[in-house]
Amino acid sequence: MKLDRRVTLALVFTVFVQTAGALVWAGAAGERLAMVEHEVDERRDVAERLARLEAELDSVRMQLDRIERKIDAR
């Protein structure tokens, strides 16, 4: 492999270091993305549980209203 005399070892080293830095940055970005996806999955589970609790609470409220109407009717 022949290199032009204008291409110095320092230039080759600089390009290598920049490439390595870009790969490290990309790896870190991928890891952050994985963490965010995991957190979103956890929050989705919480949202589903919250929806079920809200539905159950509505049912309990209707039952309580029915019981109160029966008591008031006496």
LOBAMAR-22349 format. One line per 5 residues: number of its first residue (from 1); for each residue x negated, y, z negated of N, C-alpha, C. Coordinates in pm, 1 decimal. Example, Ala and Ser with C-alpha at 12.3 -4.5 7.8 and 13.67 -1.06 7.14 Angstrom:
REM residues 2
1	-1319.0,-569.0,-780.0,-1230.0,-450.0,-780.0,-1320.0,-330.0,-780.0; -1285.0,-225.0,-708.0,-1367.0,-106.0,-714.0,-1290.0,3.0,-787.0
//
This chain:
REM residues 74
1	-85.2,-116.9,0.0,0.0,0.0,0.0,-89.5,122.8,0.0; -71.6,205.5,99.6,-150.4,326.9,107.8,-67.6,445.2,62.2; -128.9,528.9,-16.3,-64.3,650.7,-61.0,-133.4,769.3,3.3; -55.6,867.3,34.7,-110.2,991.0,86.7,-196.6,1053.8,-22.2; -299.4,1121.9,13.4,-389.8,1181.7,-85.5,-318.6,1286.9,-170.1
6	-210.6,1342.3,-119.5,-138.6,1443.7,-195.7,-55.0,1381.8,-307.6; -26.8,1252.8,-297.4,50.5,1184.0,-400.8,-47.4,1137.8,-508.3; -40.0,1204.0,-620.6,-133.9,1171.9,-728.0,-73.6,1069.8,-822.0; -156.6,1015.1,-904.0,-112.2,919.7,-1005.3,-15.4,987.2,-1102.4; -38.0,1112.9,-1130.7,51.2,1186.4,-1220.9,191.6,1196.9,-1162.3
11	201.9,1219.0,-1032.9,332.6,1227.8,-968.3,404.2,1093.0,-973.7; 333.1,986.4,-945.9,391.7,852.6,-953.0,436.8,823.7,-1096.1; 355.2,857.5,-1193.2,389.3,836.3,-1333.7,512.5,918.9,-1371.7; 520.3,1042.2,-1324.6,634.4,1128.8,-1354.8,763.7,1070.5,-1299.0; 759.2,1023.3,-1176.6,878.4,961.9,-1117.3,917.7,837.3,-1195.3
16	821.2,759.8,-1236.8,848.5,639.3,-1316.1,914.2,675.5,-1449.2; 862.0,775.8,-1516.9,917.0,816.7,-1647.1,1058.6,871.6,-1630.3; 1081.9,950.0,-1525.1,1216.3,1002.1,-1501.7,1315.3,889.5,-1472.3; 1272.8,793.1,-1395.6,1359.3,679.2,-1365.4,1391.3,600.7,-1492.4; 1289.6,577.7,-1573.2,1311.1,505.9,-1699.4,1405.7,584.4,-1789.2
21	1389.0,714.0,-1795.7,1478.1,797.3,-1876.0,1621.4,791.0,-1827.0; 1639.4,791.5,-1695.8,1774.2,782.4,-1640.4,1838.7,648.3,-1674.0; 1761.0,542.3,-1670.5,1815.0,409.7,-1704.4,1853.1,401.3,-1851.6; 1770.5,459.5,-1937.7,1801.9,461.2,-2081.6,1929.1,541.2,-2105.0; 1939.8,656.3,-2038.6,2058.4,740.1,-2053.3,2183.4,664.8,-2006.6
26	2173.3,596.2,-1892.8,2286.9,520.4,-1840.0,2327.2,408.8,-1935.9; 2228.8,344.0,-1996.2,2259.0,239.3,-2093.1,2330.2,294.6,-2215.2; 2285.5,410.1,-2262.1,2349.5,472.9,-2378.0,2491.6,516.1,-2343.2; 2510.7,568.1,-2222.8,2644.9,608.9,-2180.3,2736.1,487.4,-2172.5; 2685.2,377.0,-2124.1,2764.3,254.2,-2117.9,2804.1,205.4,-2256.4
31	2713.0,216.5,-2350.5,2742.1,174.9,-2487.6,2848.4,265.3,-2550.3; 2838.5,395.3,-2525.6,2940.0,487.7,-2578.3,3075.9,457.1,-2517.6; 3078.6,425.6,-2388.9,3204.1,391.6,-2323.1,3264.0,264.8,-2383.5; 3181.4,167.0,-2412.0,3230.1,43.4,-2473.9,3289.3,71.8,-2611.7; 3224.5,160.3,-2687.8,3276.5,196.4,-2820.2,3411.6,265.4,-2808.2
36	3425.6,355.0,-2711.9,3551.8,426.0,-2692.3,3661.5,327.8,-2651.8; 3631.1,235.1,-2563.4,3730.3,135.5,-2522.0,3775.3,51.2,-2640.4; 3682.2,14.0,-2726.2,3716.2,-65.0,-2845.3,3807.3,15.8,-2937.6; 3776.3,142.3,-2955.3,3856.6,227.7,-3041.7,3997.4,245.8,-2984.3; 4008.2,260.4,-2853.8,4139.4,274.2,-2788.9,4221.0,146.8,-2809.6
41	4157.5,31.2,-2798.0,4228.7,-95.0,-2821.0,4280.9,-102.8,-2964.0; 4200.2,-59.8,-3060.1,4243.7,-61.5,-3200.1,4361.1,33.3,-3220.0; 4354.6,149.0,-3160.1,4463.1,246.0,-3176.3,4590.0,197.7,-3107.5; 4576.0,123.8,-2999.0,4694.1,69.3,-2931.4,4766.6,-26.5,-3025.9; 4691.5,-109.5,-3098.7,4752.7,-200.9,-3195.0,4825.8,-122.8,-3303.5
46	4765.5,-15.6,-3350.9,4827.9,66.5,-3454.2,4955.3,130.6,-3399.6; 4951.6,176.7,-3277.6,5069.9,239.0,-3217.2,5184.3,137.9,-3204.9; 5152.0,14.7,-3168.8,5255.5,-87.9,-3158.1,5316.2,-118.6,-3294.6; 5231.2,-128.4,-3395.9,5282.7,-153.0,-3530.7,5369.6,-38.0,-3578.3; 5327.8,84.2,-3548.1,5405.6,201.8,-3586.3,5542.5,200.5,-3519.0
51	5547.5,163.4,-3393.4,5675.0,156.4,-3322.0,5766.9,52.4,-3386.4; 5711.0,-62.5,-3424.7,5792.7,-165.0,-3490.5,5844.1,-115.4,-3625.7; 5758.8,-46.1,-3699.9,5801.7,6.4,-3829.8,5910.9,111.5,-3813.9; 5899.7,196.3,-3713.2,6002.9,296.4,-3689.4,6136.0,229.8,-3657.4; 6132.9,124.9,-3576.3,6255.9,52.7,-3542.3,6314.8,-12.3,-3666.6
56	6230.3,-69.1,-3748.4,6277.9,-132.0,-3871.6,6334.5,-28.0,-3967.6; 6271.8,86.4,-3975.1,6319.7,193.7,-4062.3,6456.4,242.7,-4015.6; 6475.5,253.8,-3885.4,6607.2,292.7,-3833.1,6712.9,191.7,-3874.3; 6679.8,64.6,-3867.7,6773.0,-40.6,-3907.2,6806.8,-29.1,-4056.2; 6706.4,-4.7,-4137.5,6728.3,9.0,-4282.4,6816.1,130.9,-4309.7
61	6794.3,239.2,-4238.1,6877.0,359.6,-4256.7,7022.8,331.5,-4222.2; 7045.8,258.8,-4112.4,7183.4,225.8,-4075.4,7248.3,138.9,-4182.7; 7174.4,43.3,-4236.0,7228.9,-42.0,-4341.7,7260.3,40.0,-4466.4; 7170.4,132.2,-4499.2,7192.5,217.2,-4616.5,7314.8,305.6,-4596.5; 7330.3,361.3,-4477.7,7449.1,443.2,-4449.8,7576.3,360.6,-4464.3
66	7573.0,238.0,-4414.0,7689.5,150.3,-4423.8,7721.2,119.7,-4570.2; 7617.2,92.5,-4650.3,7638.5,63.7,-4793.2,7695.6,186.2,-4863.3; 7641.5,304.6,-4830.7,7691.8,427.4,-4894.5,7838.1,453.0,-4857.5; 7874.3,427.4,-4731.0,8013.9,445.8,-4690.4,8105.8,350.7,-4766.6; 8062.3,227.5,-4788.5,8142.9,131.7,-4862.0,8160.4,175.9,-5007.6
71	8051.9,227.6,-5066.6,8059.4,272.9,-5205.8,8152.8,394.0,-5216.5; 8138.9,485.8,-5120.4,8224.5,606.7,-5122.7,8371.6,571.6,-5099.5; 8397.0,466.4,-5025.2,8533.8,427.3,-4994.3,8605.4,371.4,-5115.9; 8536.3,327.5,-5216.8,8598.2,269.9,-5336.6,8664.2,371.6,-5420.6
//
